[in-house]
Amino acid sequence: MILYKQILRPLILYAAPIWGYCAKTHINKIQVFQSKILRIISNAPWFVRNEALHTDFRLPMVKSYIQNPSVNFFGQLNNAKSAKYFKLNDKPALRRLKRGRPHDALSQRQ
C-alpha cells in the first residue's frame, strides 16, 4: 500500500487540478486501474465490491480525489492579485458540450 500511495498514485494523478474535468471515460480508466491495484494488494476475490476496497483502505474514489484539489486551485485564483489583469475569473462562453471546463468546478461545488 505504501508503494501505491508514494509511487503509483502520484504518477497517475499528476497535475490532477488542471485536468479535473476531462472526459468521464478517462477518469473511469484511472478508477479501474486504481481498483485493480487495490484488489491485487488486498488479494480480494472478484466478488468484493470496489467501494468496500476503497473504504477498507481509506482511499477516495478518483473523481473526488481529482475534484477537491481542482476546486481549491480555482478558488485560489479568485484571490490572486493579477486575476483581473489576465481575466482568470471571467466565466468562459457557454458551450453545448456535456463535458465541462476545469473552471466549472467552482460553480458545481457551491
C-alpha positions in Angstrom: 0.0 0.0 0.0 2.9 2.4 0.7 4.3 1.7 -2.7 1.0 2.6 -4.3 0.5 5.8 -2.3 4.1 7.0 -2.8 4.9 5.9 -6.3 1.9 4.9 -8.4 -0.7 7.3 -7.3 1.4 10.5 -7.9 2.3 9.2 -11.3 -1.3 8.5 -12.5 -2.7 11.6 -10.8 0.0 14.1 -11.8 -1.5 17.7 -12.3 -5.0 16.5 -11.3 -6.3 20.0 -10.5 -5.7 21.1 -14.1 -7.3 18.1 -15.9 -10.0 17.7 -13.3 -12.8 17.9 -15.9 -11.6 15.6 -18.6 -14.0 13.1 -20.2 -15.7 10.6 -17.9 -14.2 7.7 -19.8 -10.6 8.9 -19.0 -11.5 9.2 -15.3 -13.1 5.8 -15.4 -10.0 4.2 -16.8 -7.9 5.6 -14.0 -10.6 4.4 -11.5 -10.4 0.9 -13.0 -6.6 0.9 -12.7 -6.8 2.0 -9.0 -9.4 -0.6 -8.2 -7.3 -3.4 -9.9 -4.3 -2.3 -7.8 -6.3 -2.3 -4.6 -7.6 -5.8 -5.5 -4.1 -7.1 -6.1 -2.8 -5.5 -2.9 -5.5 -7.0 -0.7 -5.7 -10.3 -2.6 -9.5 -9.8 -2.7 -11.7 -12.1 -4.8 -13.7 -10.9 -7.8 -17.0 -10.5 -5.9 -15.8 -7.9 -3.4 -17.2 -4.5 -4.3 -14.8 -1.7 -5.3 -16.5 0.6 -2.7 -15.6 -1.9 0.0 -12.0 -1.9 -1.1 -11.8 1.9 -1.0 -13.4 2.1 2.4 -11.1 -0.5 3.8 -8.0 1.3 2.5 -9.5 4.7 3.3 -8.9 5.9 -0.2 -11.3 8.3 -2.0 -12.6 7.5 -5.5 -10.6 9.0 -8.3 -13.2 11.5 -9.2 -13.5 13.0 -5.8 -9.7 12.9 -5.4 -9.4 15.0 -8.6 -12.2 17.4 -8.0 -11.2 18.5 -4.5 -7.8 20.0 -5.5 -9.4 21.4 -8.6 -11.9 23.4 -6.5 -9.1 24.6 -4.2 -6.9 25.6 -7.2 -9.5 27.6 -9.0 -10.8 29.1 -5.7 -7.3 30.5 -5.0 -7.3 32.1 -8.5 -10.1 34.3 -7.3 -7.8 35.7 -4.6 -4.8 36.3 -6.9 -3.8 39.9 -7.5 -3.3 39.5 -11.2 -6.5 37.6 -11.8 -8.3 40.7 -13.2 -5.4 41.5 -15.4 -5.3 38.1 -17.0 -9.1 37.7 -16.9 -8.8 34.5 -14.9 -12.1 35.0 -13.1 -14.2 35.5 -16.2 -16.6 32.7 -16.9 -15.9 31.1 -20.3 -18.5 31.4 -23.0 -21.4 29.0 -22.9 -20.8 25.7 -24.6 -23.2 23.0 -25.6 -20.8 20.1 -24.8 -21.6 17.7 -21.9 -18.1 17.9 -20.7 -17.3 20.9 -18.5 -14.2 23.0 -18.2 -11.9 23.0 -15.1 -13.3 26.4 -14.2 -16.8 24.9 -13.9 -15.7 23.1 -10.7 -16.4 26.3 -8.7 -20.0 26.6 -9.8 -20.7 22.9 -9.2 -19.3 22.8 -5.7 -21.1 26.0 -4.4 
